[in-house]
């Protein structure tokens, strides 16, 4: 993403917001019958105009990013001398692979899975940029970029390099189709399964079947899940009910929001997949903010952008869960847990 000079943005939180908006530009690439560089530049300029987000939202995005990165970095550091895998579920326009692979391509195979159209849009966004191709070690391809909707529909959605694999798959069917993942995916290697606001959009049965299937088929794995929680229905804030209504006005459903709506229910959910209690960490993001992030780092970022809505930040953070569970090997997280 260096092409877009993100570092010129004057606030670190605005950098996160800009990255979030730039992700959306993946989905604006094919907004007309003709795709041109001017169209993409317009999307980038639009993203820059929309970086002025609420400080609470910016702080939450920063916390989400830094905490997930913390776990992934611990995983990569612990197994830096062997080949490992990252399987990103519902990766969409996520940009994490662009940051990980330039440093760790020799010992990481990165697999991103999403619906076919999402993969196609991401594929052609990557192929349109030499810098993005370079970050993923994708060599020059003879495949032509689509210039209209018909070409977009008929062309392939897959994209691969020695260390990066973009895979079109309906996650609801993955439990029955191990062959949906390419032959380069090794079910016996240590694999970090990342679900960042993904399984919350799946039905309860579908999401549980997917996680259970991965737990049963991967001989050595670790779940890293970030998901919203609706909270107790009796809570005075009625946070979950308000969130459900707001999502419905946008045509969005989160079937699990009020099913696994507390830390305790999330904890019991992952125990049912056969994880040991000693190999399971389930925390809300308020706990993560107060116990995982170094004080000097919080002090540093607090000086970047004024935030006086601390009660609102705590409320929002208490309604998001970060879940870490591993099997088949010992993961040395050295992190406090909210539950015994």
Secondary structure, 3 states (H helix, E strand, C coil): CHHHCHHHCCCHHHHHHHHHHHHHHHCCCCCCCCCCHHHHHHHHHHHHHCCCCCHHHHHHHHHHHHHHHHHHHHHHHHCCCCCEEEEEECCCCCCHHHHHHHHHCCCEEEEEEECHHHHHHHHHHHHCCHHHHHHCCCCCCCCCCCCCHHHHHHCCCCEECCCEEEEECCHHHHHHCHHHCCCCCCCCCCEEEEEECCHHHCCHHHHHHHHHHHHHHCCCEEEEEEEECCCCCCCCCCHHHHHHHHHHHCCCCCCCCCCCCCHHHHHHHHHCCCCCHHHEEEEEHHHHHHHCCCHHHHHHHHCCCCCCCHHHHHHHHCCEEEEEEEECCCCCCCCCCCCC
